[in-house]
Amino acid sequence: MDITIIYKLIKFCVVGFSGMVIDFSVTWLCKEKLRINKYISNSLGFILAATNNYIWNRLWTFKSYTENIPKEYTSFLIVSVIGLALNNLFLYLFTDKLKINFYISKVMAIALVTLWNFFMNYFFTFDA
């Protein structure tokens, strides 16, 4: 694997960590304090984190200079929504089928979806 890809993956993960903080905070607030359904709470956290991640990945990870921000953001969101579906699928499988703790399952789902998001954004959204 090219060193540039590895460097970008590391930066993507750093940005992703900030998104994970947002994701977990919103999910916890909605699920535990507001008593919103766990999948809706998970989706809200994930979408807010995705928006944060787009901004930082555009500016720092991929250093995108495109002027067509709406197209780029839409592509990023499409990748993220597919990632959200995968995230919820993994969450369902881990928590409801395998009976793993919700938050441990969430970390596992995030790890798997991070790889999906990185490579789809690397090859399609930010035209590596």
DSSP file (Angstrom, degrees, kcal/mol; ACC not computed):
  #  RESIDUE AA STRUCTURE BP1 BP2  ACC     N-H-->O    O-->H-N    N-H-->O    O-->H-N    TCO  KAPPA ALPHA  PHI   PSI    X-CA   Y-CA   Z-CA
    1    1 A M              0   0    0      0, 0.0     5,-0.0     0, 0.0     2,-0.0   0.000 360.0 360.0 360.0 136.7    0.0    0.0    0.0
    2    2 A D     >  -     0   0    0      1,-0.1     4,-1.8     4,-0.0     3,-0.4  -0.313 360.0-128.6 -61.4 138.8    1.3    3.5   -0.9
    3    3 A I  H  > S+     0   0    0      1,-0.2     4,-2.7     2,-0.2     5,-0.2   0.816 108.5  60.2 -61.2 -31.9    2.6    5.5    2.0
    4    4 A T  H  > S+     0   0    0      2,-0.2     4,-2.5     1,-0.2    -1,-0.2   0.902 104.6  48.8 -63.3 -40.8    0.4    8.5    0.9
    5    5 A I  H  > S+     0   0    0     -3,-0.4     4,-2.7     2,-0.2    -2,-0.2   0.919 111.7  48.9 -64.3 -43.0   -2.7    6.3    1.4
    6    6 A I  H  X S+     0   0    0     -4,-1.8     4,-2.4     2,-0.2    -2,-0.2   0.919 111.2  49.9 -63.1 -43.4   -1.5    5.2    4.8
    7    7 A Y  H  X S+     0   0    0     -4,-2.7     4,-2.2     1,-0.2    -2,-0.2   0.919 113.2  46.2 -61.2 -44.3   -0.8    8.8    5.8
    8    8 A K  H  X S+     0   0    0     -4,-2.5     4,-3.0     2,-0.2    -2,-0.2   0.879 109.9  54.2 -66.8 -37.5   -4.3    9.8    4.7
    9    9 A L  H  X S+     0   0    0     -4,-2.7     4,-2.2     2,-0.2    -2,-0.2   0.906 108.4  49.7 -62.1 -40.8   -5.8    6.9    6.5
   10   10 A I  H  X S+     0   0    0     -4,-2.4     4,-2.1     2,-0.2    -2,-0.2   0.936 113.3  45.4 -62.8 -46.2   -4.1    8.0    9.7
   11   11 A K  H  X S+     0   0    0     -4,-2.2     4,-2.6     1,-0.2     5,-0.2   0.908 111.0  53.9 -62.8 -41.4   -5.4   11.5    9.2
   12   12 A F  H  X S+     0   0    0     -4,-3.0     4,-2.7     1,-0.2    -1,-0.2   0.890 108.9  49.4 -58.7 -40.7   -8.9   10.1    8.4
   13   13 A C  H  X S+     0   0    0     -4,-2.2     4,-2.1     2,-0.2    -1,-0.2   0.869 108.5  52.1 -68.7 -37.2   -8.8    8.2   11.6
   14   14 A V  H  X S+     0   0    0     -4,-2.1     4,-1.5     2,-0.2    -2,-0.2   0.942 113.6  43.9 -62.4 -47.1   -7.8   11.3   13.6
   15   15 A V  H  X S+     0   0    0     -4,-2.6     4,-2.1     1,-0.2    -2,-0.2   0.921 111.8  54.8 -61.4 -43.0  -10.7   13.1   12.1
   16   16 A G  H  X S+     0   0    0     -4,-2.7     4,-2.6    -5,-0.2    -2,-0.2   0.842 101.6  58.1 -59.6 -34.4  -12.9   10.1   12.7
   17   17 A F  H  X S+     0   0    0     -4,-2.1     4,-2.1     2,-0.2    -1,-0.2   0.915 105.8  48.5 -63.5 -41.3  -11.9   10.1   16.4
   18   18 A S  H  X S+     0   0    0     -4,-1.5     4,-1.8     1,-0.2    -2,-0.2   0.905 112.8  49.2 -63.8 -38.7  -13.3   13.6   16.7
   19   19 A G  H  X S+     0   0    0     -4,-2.1     4,-3.4     1,-0.2    -2,-0.2   0.873 106.8  55.7 -65.1 -36.6  -16.4   12.4   14.9
   20   20 A M  H  X S+     0   0    0     -4,-2.6     4,-3.3     2,-0.2     5,-0.3   0.891 104.9  52.4 -64.2 -38.5  -16.6    9.4   17.3
   21   21 A V  H  X S+     0   0    0     -4,-2.1     4,-2.2     2,-0.2    -1,-0.2   0.930 114.0  43.2 -61.2 -44.6  -16.7   11.8   20.3
   22   22 A I  H  X S+     0   0    0     -4,-1.8     4,-2.7     2,-0.2     5,-0.3   0.942 115.0  50.3 -63.7 -47.3  -19.6   13.7   18.7
   23   23 A D  H  X S+     0   0    0     -4,-3.4     4,-2.8     1,-0.2     5,-0.2   0.944 114.1  42.6 -57.0 -53.1  -21.3   10.4   17.7
   24   24 A F  H  X S+     0   0    0     -4,-3.3     4,-2.9     1,-0.2     5,-0.2   0.896 114.3  51.4 -63.7 -40.7  -21.0    8.9   21.1
   25   25 A S  H  X S+     0   0    0     -4,-2.2     4,-2.5    -5,-0.3    -2,-0.2   0.941 114.9  40.9 -63.3 -47.7  -22.0   12.1   22.9
   26   26 A V  H  X S+     0   0    0     -4,-2.7     4,-2.8     2,-0.2     5,-0.3   0.922 116.4  50.2 -67.0 -43.6  -25.1   12.6   20.8
   27   27 A T  H  X S+     0   0    0     -4,-2.8     4,-3.0    -5,-0.3     5,-0.3   0.940 113.3  45.7 -59.9 -47.7  -26.0    8.9   20.9
   28   28 A W  H  X>S+     0   0    0     -4,-2.9     4,-2.8    -5,-0.2     5,-0.9   0.934 113.7  48.9 -61.6 -47.3  -25.7    8.8   24.7
   29   29 A L  I  X>S+     0   0    0     -4,-2.5     5,-2.0    -5,-0.2     4,-1.1   0.937 117.3  40.7 -58.1 -49.0  -27.6   12.0   25.2
   30   30 A C  I  <5S+     0   0    0     -4,-2.8     6,-2.9     3,-0.2    -2,-0.2   0.925 123.1  38.5 -67.8 -44.7  -30.5   10.9   23.0
   31   31 A K  I  <5S+     0   0    0     -4,-3.0     4,-0.2    -5,-0.3    -3,-0.2   0.945 128.0  28.0 -73.5 -49.3  -30.6    7.2   24.1
   32   32 A E  I  <5S+     0   0    0     -4,-2.8    -3,-0.2    -5,-0.3    -2,-0.1   0.886 133.0  26.4 -86.3 -40.5  -29.9    7.6   27.8
   33   33 A K  I  <<S+     0   0    0     -4,-1.1    -3,-0.2    -5,-0.9    -4,-0.1   0.858 131.3  33.7 -93.9 -39.8  -31.3   11.1   28.7
   34   34 A L  S   <S-     0   0    0     -5,-2.0    -3,-0.2    -6,-0.2    -4,-0.2   0.546  96.5-134.4 -94.7  -7.6  -33.9   11.7   26.1
   35   35 A R        +     0   0    0     -6,-0.3     2,-0.3    -4,-0.2    -4,-0.2   0.835  45.0 161.5  58.5  37.4  -35.0    8.0   25.9
   36   36 A I        -     0   0    0     -6,-2.9    -1,-0.2     1,-0.1     5,-0.1  -0.635  52.9 -80.2 -85.2 147.3  -35.0    8.0   22.1
   37   37 A N     >  -     0   0    0     -2,-0.3     4,-3.0     1,-0.1     5,-0.2  -0.099  40.8-121.0 -45.1 139.8  -34.9    4.6   20.3
   38   38 A K  H  > S+     0   0    0      1,-0.2     4,-2.1     2,-0.2    -1,-0.1   0.813 110.9  49.1 -61.1 -32.4  -31.3    3.3   20.2
   39   39 A Y  H  > S+     0   0    0      2,-0.2     4,-2.1     1,-0.2    -1,-0.2   0.878 113.1  45.9 -76.5 -37.1  -31.3    3.1   16.4
   40   40 A I  H  > S+     0   0    0      2,-0.2     4,-2.6     1,-0.2    -2,-0.2   0.923 114.2  49.4 -67.3 -44.0  -32.6    6.7   16.0
   41   41 A S  H  X S+     0   0    0     -4,-3.0     4,-2.3     1,-0.2    -2,-0.2   0.920 111.5  49.2 -58.8 -44.8  -30.1    7.9   18.6
   42   42 A N  H  X S+     0   0    0     -4,-2.1     4,-2.3    -5,-0.2    -1,-0.2   0.898 111.0  50.1 -61.4 -42.0  -27.4    6.1   16.8
   43   43 A S  H  X S+     0   0    0     -4,-2.1     4,-2.6     2,-0.2    -2,-0.2   0.905 109.6  50.0 -66.1 -42.4  -28.4    7.6   13.4
   44   44 A L  H  X S+     0   0    0     -4,-2.6     4,-2.2     2,-0.2     5,-0.2   0.936 113.2  46.2 -61.5 -46.8  -28.5   11.1   14.9
   45   45 A G  H  X S+     0   0    0     -4,-2.3     4,-2.0     1,-0.2    -2,-0.2   0.906 113.4  49.7 -60.8 -42.2  -25.0   10.7   16.3
   46   46 A F  H  X S+     0   0    0     -4,-2.3     4,-2.3    -5,-0.2    -2,-0.2   0.911 110.6  48.5 -65.9 -43.8  -23.7    9.2   13.1
   47   47 A I  H  X S+     0   0    0     -4,-2.6     4,-1.9     2,-0.2    -1,-0.2   0.904 112.2  48.0 -66.5 -42.2  -25.1   12.0   10.9
   48   48 A L  H  X S+     0   0    0     -4,-2.2     4,-1.9     1,-0.2    -1,-0.2   0.901 113.2  48.9 -64.8 -39.4  -23.8   14.8   13.0
   49   49 A A  H  X S+     0   0    0     -4,-2.0     4,-2.8    -5,-0.2    -2,-0.2   0.889 107.4  55.5 -65.5 -38.7  -20.4   13.1   13.2
   50   50 A A  H  X S+     0   0    0     -4,-2.3     4,-2.4     2,-0.2    -2,-0.2   0.888 106.7  50.0 -62.9 -39.6  -20.4   12.7    9.4
   51   51 A T  H  X S+     0   0    0     -4,-1.9     4,-1.9     2,-0.2    -1,-0.2   0.933 112.0  47.5 -65.5 -45.2  -20.9   16.4    8.8
   52   52 A N  H  X S+     0   0    0     -4,-1.9     4,-2.1     1,-0.2     5,-0.2   0.929 112.4  50.7 -56.5 -46.4  -18.0   17.2   11.1
   53   53 A N  H  X S+     0   0    0     -4,-2.8     4,-2.9     1,-0.2     5,-0.3   0.865 105.5  55.4 -65.2 -37.0  -15.9   14.6    9.4
   54   54 A Y  H  X S+     0   0    0     -4,-2.4     4,-2.7     2,-0.2     5,-0.2   0.954 108.4  48.4 -59.4 -48.8  -16.7   16.0    5.9
   55   55 A I  H  X S+     0   0    0     -4,-1.9     4,-2.1     1,-0.2    -2,-0.2   0.945 117.3  40.0 -58.8 -50.8  -15.5   19.5    6.9
   56   56 A W  H  X>S+     0   0    0     -4,-2.1     4,-2.9     1,-0.2     5,-1.1   0.870 115.9  50.1 -71.0 -35.9  -12.2   18.3    8.4
   57   57 A N  I  <>S+     0   0    0     -4,-2.9     5,-3.1    -5,-0.2     6,-0.6   0.890 111.4  50.0 -68.6 -37.4  -11.5   15.6    5.8
   58   58 A R  I  <5S+     0   0    0     -4,-2.7     6,-2.3    -5,-0.3    -2,-0.2   0.939 120.9  34.4 -61.7 -47.1  -12.1   18.2    3.0
   59   59 A L  I  <5S+     0   0    0     -4,-2.1    -2,-0.2    -5,-0.2    -3,-0.2   0.869 136.2  12.3 -79.1 -38.0   -9.7   20.7    4.6
   60   60 A W  I  <5S+     0   0    0     -4,-2.9    -3,-0.2    -5,-0.2    -2,-0.1   0.865 124.2  41.5-111.5 -54.0   -7.1   18.5    6.2
   61   61 A T  I   <S+     0   0    0     -5,-1.1    -3,-0.2     1,-0.2    -4,-0.1   0.965 133.5  14.0 -68.0 -53.4   -7.1   14.8    5.1
   62   62 A F  S   <S-     0   0    0     -5,-3.1    -1,-0.2    -6,-0.1    -4,-0.2   0.547  86.3-143.5-103.1  -9.2   -7.7   15.1    1.4
   63   63 A K        -     0   0    0     -6,-0.6     2,-0.2     1,-0.2    -4,-0.2   0.918  26.6-163.7  44.3  57.9   -7.0   18.9    1.0
   64   64 A S        -     0   0    0     -6,-2.3    -1,-0.2    -7,-0.2    63,-0.0  -0.510  23.6-178.8 -76.1 135.3   -9.8   19.2   -1.6
   65   65 A Y        +     0   0    0     -2,-0.2    -1,-0.1     3,-0.0    -2,-0.0   0.267  35.1 133.2-114.5   8.2   -9.8   22.3   -3.7
   66   66 A T        -     0   0    0      1,-0.2     3,-0.1     2,-0.1    -2,-0.0  -0.293  48.1-152.1 -61.9 143.3  -12.9   21.6   -5.8
   67   67 A E  S    S+     0   0    0      1,-0.2     2,-1.7     2,-0.1    -1,-0.2   0.586  82.0  85.4 -88.7 -11.8  -15.3   24.4   -6.1
   68   68 A N     >  +     0   0    0      1,-0.2     4,-2.1     2,-0.1    -1,-0.2  -0.467  50.5 155.9 -89.1  66.1  -18.2   22.0   -6.5
   69   69 A I  H  >  +     0   0    0     -2,-1.7     4,-3.4     1,-0.2     5,-0.3   0.881  66.6  57.8 -62.1 -41.6  -18.7   21.6   -2.7
   70   70 A P  H  > S+     0   0    0      0, 0.0     4,-2.3     0, 0.0    -1,-0.2   0.919 110.0  44.7 -57.9 -41.4  -22.4   20.6   -3.0
   71   71 A K  H  > S+     0   0    0      2,-0.2     4,-2.5     1,-0.2    -2,-0.2   0.933 116.3  46.3 -65.4 -45.3  -21.5   17.6   -5.3
   72   72 A E  H  X S+     0   0    0     -4,-2.1     4,-2.5     2,-0.2    -1,-0.2   0.921 114.1  47.2 -64.1 -44.9  -18.6   16.7   -3.1
   73   73 A Y  H  X S+     0   0    0     -4,-3.4     4,-2.7     2,-0.2    -1,-0.2   0.892 111.4  51.7 -64.7 -39.7  -20.6   17.0    0.1
   74   74 A T  H  X S+     0   0    0     -4,-2.3     4,-2.6    -5,-0.3    -2,-0.2   0.927 110.3  48.5 -62.4 -44.9  -23.5   15.0   -1.4
   75   75 A S  H  X S+     0   0    0     -4,-2.5     4,-2.4     2,-0.2    -2,-0.2   0.925 111.8  49.8 -59.8 -44.8  -21.0   12.2   -2.4
   76   76 A F  H  X S+     0   0    0     -4,-2.5     4,-2.4     1,-0.2    -2,-0.2   0.910 112.0  48.2 -60.2 -43.2  -19.6   12.2    1.1
   77   77 A L  H  X S+     0   0    0     -4,-2.7     4,-3.1     2,-0.2     5,-0.2   0.878 108.7  53.1 -67.7 -37.2  -23.1   12.0    2.6
   78   78 A I  H  X S+     0   0    0     -4,-2.6     4,-2.3     2,-0.2     5,-0.2   0.944 111.7  45.9 -62.0 -46.3  -24.1    9.1    0.3
   79   79 A V  H  X S+     0   0    0     -4,-2.4     4,-2.4     1,-0.2    -2,-0.2   0.921 115.0  48.8 -58.8 -43.5  -21.0    7.2    1.4
   80   80 A S  H  X S+     0   0    0     -4,-2.4     4,-2.7     2,-0.2    -2,-0.2   0.874 109.1  51.2 -66.7 -38.1  -21.8    8.1    5.0
   81   81 A V  H  X S+     0   0    0     -4,-3.1     4,-2.4     2,-0.2    -1,-0.2   0.902 111.5  47.2 -68.1 -39.8  -25.5    7.0    4.7
   82   82 A I  H  X S+     0   0    0     -4,-2.3     4,-2.4    -5,-0.2    -2,-0.2   0.918 113.0  50.4 -63.3 -41.2  -24.4    3.7    3.3
   83   83 A G  H  X S+     0   0    0     -4,-2.4     4,-3.0    -5,-0.2    -2,-0.2   0.881 107.7  53.5 -60.9 -38.4  -22.0    3.6    6.1
   84   84 A L  H  X S+     0   0    0     -4,-2.7     4,-3.0     2,-0.2     5,-0.2   0.916 107.9  49.5 -62.0 -43.6  -24.8    4.4    8.5
   85   85 A A  H  X S+     0   0    0     -4,-2.4     4,-2.3     2,-0.2    -2,-0.2   0.924 113.9  45.7 -61.8 -43.6  -26.8    1.5    7.1
   86   86 A L  H  X S+     0   0    0     -4,-2.4     4,-3.0     2,-0.2     5,-0.2   0.912 111.5  53.2 -63.3 -41.9  -23.8   -0.8    7.6
   87   87 A N  H  X S+     0   0    0     -4,-3.0     4,-2.6     1,-0.2    -2,-0.2   0.933 111.6  44.5 -58.5 -48.3  -23.3    0.7   11.1
   88   88 A N  H  X S+     0   0    0     -4,-3.0     4,-2.6     2,-0.2    -1,-0.2   0.870 112.5  52.5 -66.5 -36.4  -26.9   -0.1   12.1
   89   89 A L  H  X S+     0   0    0     -4,-2.3     4,-2.8    -5,-0.2    -2,-0.2   0.949 112.7  44.0 -62.5 -48.7  -26.7   -3.6   10.6
   90   90 A F  H  X S+     0   0    0     -4,-3.0     4,-3.0     2,-0.2     5,-0.3   0.911 113.1  52.4 -62.0 -41.5  -23.5   -4.3   12.5
   91   91 A L  H  X S+     0   0    0     -4,-2.6     4,-2.8    -5,-0.2     5,-0.5   0.919 111.3  47.0 -60.0 -44.4  -25.0   -2.8   15.6
   92   92 A Y  H  X>S+     0   0    0     -4,-2.6     4,-1.9     2,-0.2     5,-1.2   0.939 114.4  46.6 -61.8 -48.7  -28.1   -5.0   15.2
   93   93 A L  I  <>S+     0   0    0     -4,-2.8     5,-2.1     3,-0.2     4,-0.5   0.919 117.8  42.0 -61.9 -44.2  -26.1   -8.2   14.6
   94   94 A F  I  <5S+     0   0    0     -4,-3.0     6,-2.9     3,-0.2    -2,-0.2   0.917 125.9  30.7 -71.8 -42.9  -23.7   -7.5   17.5
   95   95 A T  I  <5S+     0   0    0     -4,-2.8     4,-0.3    -5,-0.3    -3,-0.2   0.939 129.6  30.7 -84.5 -48.7  -26.3   -6.4   20.1
   96   96 A D  I  <5S+     0   0    0     -4,-1.9    -3,-0.2    -5,-0.5    -2,-0.1   0.847 132.3  28.1 -83.7 -34.2  -29.5   -8.3   19.2
   97   97 A K  I   <S+     0   0    0     -5,-1.2    -3,-0.2    -4,-0.5    -4,-0.1   0.881 133.1  29.6 -94.0 -45.3  -28.0  -11.5   17.7
   98   98 A L  S   <S-     0   0    0     -5,-2.1    -3,-0.2    -6,-0.2    -4,-0.1   0.540  96.3-133.0 -94.9  -7.3  -24.7  -11.9   19.5
   99   99 A K        +     0   0    0     -4,-0.3     2,-0.3    -6,-0.2    -4,-0.2   0.838  46.8 158.7  59.9  37.7  -25.8  -10.1   22.7
  100  100 A I        -     0   0    0     -6,-2.9    -1,-0.2     1,-0.1    -2,-0.1  -0.695  53.9 -84.8 -88.2 144.6  -22.7   -7.9   22.9
  101  101 A N     >  -     0   0    0     -2,-0.3     4,-2.8     1,-0.1     5,-0.2  -0.144  39.1-120.4 -47.4 139.3  -23.0   -4.7   25.0
  102  102 A F  H  > S+     0   0    0      1,-0.2     4,-2.1     2,-0.2    -1,-0.1   0.891 110.1  44.1 -53.7 -48.1  -24.4   -1.8   23.0
  103  103 A Y  H  > S+     0   0    0      2,-0.2     4,-1.7     1,-0.2    -1,-0.2   0.833 113.5  49.6 -74.7 -31.8  -21.4    0.5   23.4
  104  104 A I  H  > S+     0   0    0      2,-0.2     4,-2.1     1,-0.2    -1,-0.2   0.907 112.2  50.0 -67.0 -41.9  -18.8   -2.3   22.7
  105  105 A S  H  X S+     0   0    0     -4,-2.8     4,-2.7     1,-0.2    -2,-0.2   0.883 107.3  54.6 -61.0 -39.1  -20.9   -3.2   19.6
  106  106 A K  H  X S+     0   0    0     -4,-2.1     4,-2.5    -5,-0.2    -1,-0.2   0.901 107.3  49.2 -64.3 -41.5  -20.9    0.5   18.6
  107  107 A V  H  X S+     0   0    0     -4,-1.7     4,-2.1     2,-0.2    -1,-0.2   0.918 112.6  48.2 -62.8 -43.5  -17.0    0.6   18.7
  108  108 A M  H  X S+     0   0    0     -4,-2.1     4,-1.9     2,-0.2    -2,-0.2   0.912 112.1  48.9 -63.6 -42.7  -16.8   -2.6   16.7
  109  109 A A  H  X S+     0   0    0     -4,-2.7     4,-2.6     1,-0.2     5,-0.2   0.907 109.8  52.1 -63.7 -42.2  -19.3   -1.2   14.1
  110  110 A I  H  X S+     0   0    0     -4,-2.5     4,-2.2     1,-0.2    -1,-0.2   0.907 107.3  52.7 -61.5 -42.3  -17.4    2.1   13.9
  111  111 A A  H  X S+     0   0    0     -4,-2.1     4,-1.1     1,-0.2    -1,-0.2   0.924 113.0  43.7 -60.7 -44.8  -14.1    0.3   13.2
  112  112 A L  H  X S+     0   0    0     -4,-1.9     4,-1.3     1,-0.2     3,-0.3   0.916 115.0  47.7 -67.0 -43.5  -15.7   -1.7   10.3
  113  113 A V  H  X S+     0   0    0     -4,-2.6     4,-3.0     1,-0.2     5,-0.2   0.788 101.1  66.8 -71.4 -27.1  -17.5    1.3    8.8
  114  114 A T  H  X S+     0   0    0     -4,-2.2     4,-2.7    -5,-0.2    -1,-0.2   0.912 100.7  49.3 -58.5 -42.9  -14.3    3.4    9.0
  115  115 A L  H  X S+     0   0    0     -4,-1.1     4,-2.1    -3,-0.3     5,-0.3   0.928 112.0  48.0 -63.9 -44.6  -12.7    1.2    6.4
  116  116 A W  H  X S+     0   0    0     -4,-1.3     4,-2.3     1,-0.2     5,-0.3   0.960 114.1  46.7 -56.6 -52.9  -15.7    1.5    4.1
  117  117 A N  H  X S+     0   0    0     -4,-3.0     4,-2.4     1,-0.2     5,-0.3   0.902 111.6  50.7 -60.6 -43.7  -15.9    5.2    4.5
  118  118 A F  H  X S+     0   0    0     -4,-2.7     4,-3.0    -5,-0.2    -1,-0.2   0.966 114.1  41.3 -61.1 -53.7  -12.2    5.8    4.0
  119  119 A F  H  X S+     0   0    0     -4,-2.1     4,-2.2     1,-0.2     5,-0.2   0.873 115.6  49.3 -68.5 -36.4  -11.8    3.8    0.8
  120  120 A M  H  X>S+     0   0    0     -4,-2.3     4,-2.3    -5,-0.3     5,-1.0   0.917 116.6  42.9 -66.7 -41.6  -15.1    5.0   -0.8
  121  121 A N  I  <>S+     0   0    0     -4,-2.4     5,-2.6    -5,-0.3     6,-0.3   0.879 112.8  53.7 -70.5 -37.2  -14.2    8.7    0.0
  122  122 A Y  I  <5S+     0   0    0     -4,-3.0     6,-2.1    -5,-0.3    -2,-0.2   0.928 120.6  30.5 -61.4 -45.5  -10.6    8.2   -1.1
  123  123 A F  I  <5S+     0   0    0     -4,-2.2    -2,-0.2    -5,-0.2    -1,-0.2   0.762 136.5  17.4 -88.4 -25.8  -11.6    6.8   -4.5
  124  124 A F  I  <5S+     0   0    0     -4,-2.3    -3,-0.2    -5,-0.2    -2,-0.1   0.814 121.7  41.6-116.5 -46.9  -14.9    8.6   -5.2
  125  125 A T  I   <S+     0   0    0     -5,-1.0    -3,-0.2     1,-0.2    -4,-0.1   0.960 127.0  25.2 -74.3 -50.4  -15.6   11.6   -3.1
  126  126 A F  S   <S-     0   0    0     -5,-2.6    -1,-0.2   -51,-0.1    -4,-0.1   0.278  97.5-128.8-102.8  10.4  -12.2   13.4   -3.1
  127  127 A D              0   0    0     -6,-0.3    -4,-0.2     1,-0.2    -5,-0.1   0.911 360.0 360.0  43.1  67.5  -10.8   11.9   -6.3
  128  128 A A              0   0    0     -6,-2.1    -1,-0.2    -7,-0.2    -5,-0.1   0.485 360.0 360.0 -56.6 360.0   -7.5   10.7   -4.9
